[in-house]
Amino acid sequence: MLSLRTILSGLSLVLIALPSIPGCSNIPFVRSNAVVEPSGRFPSFVRERKQITIPGNHAGMVSTGIHLDMGETYTLLATGVVDVYPRIGIRKVPADGVLYLKVGKSGTFPALPGGSSAKTMESIATGELRLGMGEGGLGFRVDGSPHQAHYYKDNVGSFQVEVIVWETKDYVQIAGFLETLYSRDPKNASFQDGLKEANTLKEYQLASEKTSKQIAETMKQIQDLRTAKETEDKAPAAAEPGDNKQANQERIVQLEKMLGELTGKLAQLEETKAKLEMERKKTTALALELEEKERELIFKRNDGPVKPVVMIASPAEGSRIEVSHVALTGVAEHDQGLSRVEFSVNGKPVKKEGQRGLVVKDAEFPKRVDFNERISLDPGLNEIVVKAFDREGVASERTLNVYRGEMQKNIWAVVVGINSYPKAPQLKYAIDDAKAFQRYLVDQNRIPAENVTLLLNEEATLAKLRSILGTQLKNKAGKEDMVILFFAGHGATERDVMSPDGDGLEKYLLPYDADPKDLYASALPMREVSHIFQRIRSERLIFLVDACYSGASGGRTIASSGKRATISDAFLERITSGRGTIILTASGANEVSTESDDYRHGIFTYFLLQGLKGEADTDKDRLVTVDEAFGYVSKHVPQATGQEQHPMKKGQVEGTLILGVIPKPGEAQEQREASRPLPYN
């Protein structure tokens, strides 16, 4: 019941058993620590290092004298413990539960992740760094003053916080410096925690650098072989044996395959690192939200029994929900242990399958119970009550009001399918793909037919696509609306030394009237598609592409100059730049998006539709999210193509993005038409 940090994503509170410091003055102490190198000087990548002592009985923030610029990297390393509120026996509290920071005019927020005594981060503002102990979990006001100054007077002990400001963002250097500190003082838990975090980021950095170097070297080898091949092709036939030419061509194919694997690996590394950074930011954001909600509940100063504390992380009070279920997440805590946690909606108990660990068994009374319940909502106002009981049966509850309303937002879709190109190879099933996807949106997801624009063959000219996407859709789609774009047809590339993707190629979508010999004038470049996305106000846009840009023979691509494009992280990042855009492509780097006579569809589209119709619904909630759909095609498309085609996904949105709704068995058509359209948030 001590620390709100324990709410965060399963992070547990670790009490570090270090000796307290009794009788400490309430005057904070700041000193420089220059014991870094034998010379007594800092390495060039360390701008400043100080140690700050924060007495537990000091009410307010401590000035560190350290100025930070926005985005500047710094590390906090905290040791020491504080006995707080001795009357109820709360002792040896570590800094991760109560240490707060403030930079300049920013708000105050918890400085350390739960269970860790160290953190490296980037400054969220410009100004002086200030630190303080948020006694009793109450934190500080926005200006840095304590909520209850008199609560601090009986605290015993202090925290020692090392602050290191870096001149670098290179985690090889950062981890090396922290490793030196740890080697000198291996009993210092903060050095160990700081080194562990830095080593994780260092591993991602080194792996990304190594993979990028390998990509550059592989691309150079491919380019050298192609240059040599072009020279040989121009030379007399007798000048080069045929076997050597064949060997060069086979080597190029091998290197291109290697390049695809390396590019995919780099994309995975960057995505993993991005998720890690997002989790770190989410942890801080959630902590801020929960601290604000629960300040008046934690550590009530009275002589009566301390009741359990219930904290709800989501949904927010007063939320308007447009689906029939909501995920209720949060935590219940009590120092003496909890016996059970109960839920009700509008006075009716929520039935839980197998109690999901919320009723204690075998006489165990955990001090903390996390919950993540799927709650059914009634139409209109829903009063959700979470009630926690301690081992003596004393209960406390938390009430949350959520309104379930009907969908008020619009969904717009543009669906394009082109088989019959006048100046490009013909495709078999792109039109079938587009028609099937359009029927799915209208019939199963109940999107009004007038909101779905279907463009087939000669309807999908360059001028028409620019008008529909760049003008009409821009004018129709509002900020809260959802936009779905589907393209089945040819992709192509041409040489462009200014390409931001690192492969010297621009990528195009081919409209009906495209001329492969003049792509610049007749096709739709992906850089223009990216610009169109940024013009559309919608913050939820899904781009589904059953085409490719590999330049290889066959499939939905047009070869250009004998060179293959790289569906790289940079390329996908460029297309999804801006808030709320998700792209799902049919194939990965240097791969061909293929069609199937057996499925009578593009293989990607076939499995996408199968997944949306229900096979991708892994949690059986009758809703298919973008992540579920991608997980399904990522499994089945490679299997169906002998591992020669791997779909890719890029982009992020806030909340859950729902792409499909699965009707209940036996649901009548007229009932479906009268029901709500596709939810997406």
C-alpha positions, 0 to 999 in steps of 0.5 A: 500500500506504500507505493503507487509505482507498483501499479505499473505493468507488473513491476513489483516493489523491491525493498533494498535492505540498505542501512538507514541513516538516523538523525540526519539533518533536514538540510539537503547536501549536494557535492560534486563527485570527481572520483572518475579517472585517475587524473581526476577529470571526467571522460569527454562524454560526461558533462557533469556528475554530482551526488545529492543527499535527500533527507527523509524529513526534508519537505520539498524538492532539493535543488541540484544545481544541474541545468538540463536542456530538453532531450539531454540524456542523464542518469539517476542512481539512488541508494539509501532507505527511509523509515516513513510513518513509524506508527504503522511500521513502514520501514526501509522504503527504497527510492523507487517508490517515492523519489520524484523529479522536476526539470524547469517548469515541468510537472513532478513525476516519479523518477525511477521505475518500480523495482529499480534504483537507477534510470537513464532518460532524456530530459522532457524540459529545459531548466534546473533538475530538482529532486525530492521525496514524495512522502506517503506516495502523495508526491508534489504539487506542480510547483514542487511544493509538498502536499503535506509538509508536516508528514515528513517530520517523523521520517528517518533516513535519507537517499543518496542520488548520483546524477550523471549528465552525458554529452553522448547518446552512445550506450557503448560509452554510457554502459562502459562508464557505469561498468567502471563504477560498478567494478569499483563498488559491486555492492552498490545496487544502483550501479548494478541496476543502471548498468543492466539497463544500459547494457540492454540498450547497448546490445540493441545499438551494437546489433543495429550498427552491425546489421547496418554495416552488413547491409551497406557492405552487401549492397556494395557487393551487389552493385559491384557485381552488377557493374561488372555484369553490365561491363561484361554484357557490353564486351565481345561474347568470347571475352568472358566464359558463360560459366563465370557470368552464371556464377556472378548472377547466382552470387547476386541472387544469394546476396539479394537474399542475404540483404532481405534477411538483414533488412528484416533483422534491422527492422525487427531490432528498431521495432523492438527498441521503439517498443522498449522506449514506448514502454518506458514512456508509458510507465512514466505517463501512467505513474503520473496519472495514477499518482494524481488520482490516488493522492488522497487515498494513500497513507491516510493519517488516522488512528483507525485501521488502514483499509485496502487501496484500490487503484484503477488504471483504465478506463478513465472516469467518464469514458465514452465506450462504443463497444460492448466490452471494456478492459478494466485494469488496475491494482488493489493493495494492503500491507497486511494482505488481501483476501479477495477482490470483487467487481460489479456493474450496475449492481450486478456481480461480474462473473469471472472464469475460475476467479482468475487468481482474485480469490486467495487460496491456501491461506495466502494473503498477498499484499498486492493483486493486479487485475485485468478484467473484461467487463460487459457494458450495458447501453448507457451509463455503467457504474463499475465498482471494484471492492477489495477485502483485507484478511479481516474482512475490512473492505474499501471500494472504487467506483468508476462511471463509464458510458456506452454509446453508439458509434458517432464517428465515420469510417471511410474506405478507398479500395483499388484493384487493377488487373488490365494494365494497357502498358504493363503485365496483366494480373489475374486476381487484383480485381477479385481482391478488391471486390472481396475486400469491399464486400467484406467492409460493407456486408460484414463490417456494416460500413455504409456503401456510400462511404466505400469508394471502389476503383477497378481497372480503368476507373483507377487512373492517376488523376482519379486516384489523386482526386479521390485520395488527395482532395475528396478523402481529405475533405470528408475524413475528420480527425476522429474518423477512420480511413482504410485504403486498400491497393491490389495491383502492380508496384514498381521502382526506378533509380533515384539517387535522392531516395531517402530509403538508402537503396537509390530507388523510388517506389511507385504504385501503378495506376491503370494508365501507368507507363513503366517507361515513364514512371515519374510522369504516370505513376503514384510515387510513395513519397506522394502517398506519404504526403497525402496521408499527412494531409488527411486529418484522420488520426486512424489510417490503415494502408493495406498494400497487396503489391511489391517493389522488389523488381524481381520477375513475376508477382505484382511488381515491375522490374526496373533497371535490374535492381531490387528495392529495399522494403526497409525500416526507413521506407516504412517509416517514411510512409507511416510518418505522422500520427496514427498511420498503420501500413500492412504490406504483402511482402518484405524486402526483395520479395514478390507478392504472389497470386494463387490460382488455388485461392483465386486471390493474391495470397496476402489478401486471401489470408487477410480476409480469412483472418478478418472473417474470424480465424485471426480472433485469438482472444475470441471477443468477436473483434479482429484488431490490426495486430491480430490480423497481422499476426495471422497473415505473418504466420500463414502467408510464409507457409503458403509461399514456401517462406518466400513472402513475409508481410510487414507492418509499421506504424502506431496508433493510440488505443486498440485499432479494430479492423474486423467485426465477426457476426454472431452465429445465426445473426440475421442480415437485417439485424446486422444492418441495423447494428452499429458499424465497425468500432475501432477504438 
